[in-house]
């Protein structure tokens, strides 16, 4: 793609990076075939190629974003299926992230949009605040249909029926391995996941220590910054990311780390990009070190001796989170691990397509998100599974809100197969107690 940035514009390293990405695009349109929003809406401007043209025009002309451009950029899920499909290696993620930051700095959104984004940025990354908000949403859920705004309805409808008890495993501490230590790893416990589902981190710690890992929850680590980063709020996202970098760098410089383990793939994609995000920052060196050892939990488990054949006989429908299969290009490890443990694994049709969760997308673009969710649930249920497995809390909440099939994290099933408890979500489904939390 031909670009016409001026020499003055190219002094900005962000514009230089955008220029590199734009020039790598060859207009082929392969990305349109795998873009969920293009499939739903049928508008070229709601495809990666269309958005690339909009971004190019906006950046080259250094213009104030208009409502049309913002609408189509906002509709992007950042599922990154386009990056998997692209034959030219266009790094669409960096380009659309830059566009969102540019829009956030220069475009004045309608009051309702600004208020919603402010609320989400002030609540979701903070587990205690999020828990309080979930309590309020639980009370208001019966009145969701009375809400005039579709986004408010979506927020109430997505609230879980039960809020899990706080897990003390999320506090800064170290968990000793069973037997000889094979690895020392830091577990990222996250933010929203700590409020929505404490079973995932609990199962991850049990499984890793059982397989010989010392697991550290580092003092000062928390939200990865992805939620605000994808809203274009770079100052906020960098502040929270910087806390993680400092916390993990201290561990690396202390007793050392073999890996930073992340069990929410949306967070993993962002942490692995810290090196790029902080490339011109004083933390550049530490950020690159952190990104260099950040691993999805499935990557770490592939390096350990997971016992074979211990799982009960059942069919697991594996949902591939976009941030895992496209963002991190991890496609087979979770399925391989489940099969090694003894589960029967099936996949839905069009497994490359997004479920519509995409961080805060299901709250800010509920109509499009609902269509994607319904399609994903249909294809999963068509495989008649006993349980659905996924590697991202957002996907689990999205899919779980529309199906009666229990959905659990992949590590919960692997923990169960190697001596851990049956995943609580499956216990609740079996007992018909979907509205009652099981306290352990």
SULVEN-V485433 format. One record per pair of residues at least 4 apart in sequence whose C-alpha atoms are under 8 Angstrom apart, sorted by the first residue. I is the first residue (numbers start at 0). GAP is how many residues later the second one is. Records with the same first field share a line. If there is no record, write none. Layout:
I->GAP  GAP
This chain:
0->21  22  23  24  25  26
1->20  21
2->16  19  20  53  57
3->56
4->4  5  14  55
5->4
6->4
7->4
8->6  7
9->5  6
10->4  5
11->4
12->4
13->4  84
14->4  44
15->4
16->4  78
17->4  76  77  80
18->4
19->4
20->4  69  70  71  74
21->30  34  68
23->64  65  66
24->63  65
25->62
26->22
28->4  20
29->4  52  55  56  57
30->4  16  17  18  50  51  52  54  55
31->6  7  12  15  16  17  50
32->5  6
33->5  47  48  51  318  319
34->4  12  13  46  47  318
35->4  317  318  336
36->4  5  9  10  38  39  40  331
37->4  5  6  8  9
39->328  331  332
40->5
41->4
42->4
43->5  6
44->4  5  6  9  27
45->4  5  26  27  29  30
46->4
47->4  34  44
48->4
49->4
50->4  21  22
51->4
52->4
53->4  15
54->4  14  41  44
55->4
56->4
57->4  5  6  7
58->4
63->39  42  43
64->4  5  38  41  42
65->4  41
66->4
67->4
68->4
69->4  33
70->4
71->4
72->23  26  27
74->290
76->279  281  284
77->15  18  280
78->243  244  247  248  275  279
79->4  12  13  242  243  246  247
80->4  241  245  271  272
81->4  10
82->6  7  8  9  10  243
83->242  245
85->4
90->4
91->4
92->4
93->4
94->4
95->4
96->4  132  133  135
97->4  134
98->4  133
99->4  130  131  132
100->4  130  131  132  133
101->4  130
102->4  129
103->4  127  128  129
108->4  5
109->4
110->4
111->4
112->4
113->4
114->4
115->4
116->4  114
117->4
118->4
119->4  240
120->4  106  107
121->4
122->4  6  7  10
123->5  6  67  68  103
124->5  66  67  98  100  102
125->4  65  66  97
126->4  64  65  67  68
127->4  67
128->4
129->4  62  65
130->4  32  64  65
131->4
132->4
133->4  25  26  29
134->4  28
135->4
136->4  18  19  22
137->18  21  22  23
139->4  16
140->15  16  18
142->4
143->8  9  10  12  13
144->8
146->5  6
147->4  5
148->4
149->4  216  217
150->4  212  213  214  215
151->4  211
152->4
153->4  208  209  212
154->4  208
157->239  240  243
159->36  237
160->273  274  275
161->273  274  275
162->32  33  34  274
163->31  32  33  34  273  275
164->33  274
165->28  29  32
166->27  31  35
168->4  32  33
169->19  24  31  47
170->46
171->44  45  46  47
172->43  44  45  46
173->40  41  42  43
174->30  34  39  40  41
175->33  37  38  39
176->4  31  32  33  34  35  36  37  38
177->31  32  33  34  35
178->33
179->32
180->31  32  33
181->30  31  32
182->29  30  31  74  75
183->29  30  31  32  72  73  74  75
184->28  29  30  31  72  73  74  75  76
185->29  30  31  32  62  71  73  74  75
186->28  29  30  31  73  74  75
187->29  33  34  72  73  74  75
188->4  5  12  28  33  73
189->4  32  33  34  74  77
190->4  31  32
191->4
192->4  5  200
193->4
196->196
197->4
198->4  213  224  225
199->4  63  209  211  212
200->4  62
201->4
202->4  208  209  212  217
203->4  59  207  208  211
204->4  10
205->4  209  214
206->4  204  207  208  211  213
207->4  5  6  7  93
208->4  5  6
210->93  94  95
216->4
217->29  30  33
218->28
219->23  24  27
220->22  23  24  26  27
221->18  21  22
222->17  18  21
223->13  16  17  20  43  46  47
224->4  11  12  13  14  15  16  42  45
225->4  11  40  41  44
226->4  10  132  133
227->4  5  6  8  9
228->4  5  7  8  9
232->4
233->4
234->4
235->4
236->4
237->4  39
238->4
239->4
240->4  30  33
241->4  41
242->4
243->4
244->4  38  41  42  45
245->4  40
246->4
247->4  12  42
248->4  37  40  41
249->4
250->4  5  6
251->4  5
257->35
258->34  35  36  41
259->30  33  34  35
260->33  34  35  36  39
261->5  6  32  33  34  35
262->5  33  34  128  129
263->4  32  127  128  129
264->4  31  56  58  59  126  127
265->4  57  58  93  126
266->4
267->4  26  27  28  55  56  60
268->4  54  55  58  59
269->4
270->19  20  23
271->18  19  20  22  23
272->4  18
273->4  13  14  16  17
274->4  9  10  12  13  14  15  16
275->12
277->4  5  6  9
278->4  5  6  8  9
279->4
282->4
283->4
284->4
285->4
286->4
287->4
288->4
289->4
294->4  5
295->4
296->4
297->4  35  36  39
298->4  34
299->4
300->4  5  36
301->4  31  35
305->31  34  35  112
306->33  34  111
307->32  33  34
308->31  32  33  34  108
309->31  32  107  108
310->30  31  32  103  105  106  107
311->30  31  105
312->29  30  31
313->29  30  71  72  73
314->28  29  30  31  69  70  71  72
315->27  28  29  30  69  70  71  72  73
316->28  29  30  31  63  66  68  69  70  71  72
317->17  27  28  29  30  70  71  72
318->28  29  32  61  69  70  71  72
319->4  5  11  31  32  70  71
320->4  33  69  70  71  74
321->4  5  30  31  32
322->4  5
323->4  5  6  7  67
324->4  5  6  27
325->4
331->4
332->4
333->4  76
334->4  10
335->4
336->4  77
337->4  5  6  7  72  75  76
338->4  5  6
340->73  76  77
341->75
345->37  39
346->4  33  36
347->28  31  32  34  35
348->30  31
349->29
352->23
353->4  18  22
354->14  17  18  20  21  40  43  44
355->5  6  12  13  14  15  16  17  39  42
356->4  5  12  16  37  38  41
357->4  36  37
358->35
359->4
360->4  5  8
361->4  7  8  36
364->4
365->4
366->4
367->4
368->4
369->4
370->4
371->4
372->4  25  26  29
373->4  28
374->4
375->4  23
376->4  22  25  26
377->4
378->4
379->4  5  8
380->4  24
384->20
385->19  20
386->18  19  20  21  39
387->17  18  19  20
388->18  19  20  21  24
389->5  6  17  18  19  20
390->4  18  19
391->4  17
392->4  16
393->4
394->4
395->4  11  12  13
396->4
397->4
398->4  8
399->4  5  6  7
404->24
405->19  20  23
406->18  19
407->4  5  15  17  18
408->4
409->4
410->4
411->4  10  11
412->4  9  10
413->4
414->4  5  6
415->4  5  6  7
421->4  5
422->4
423->4  14
424->4  9
425->4
426->4
427->4  5  6  8  9  10
428->4  5
432->4
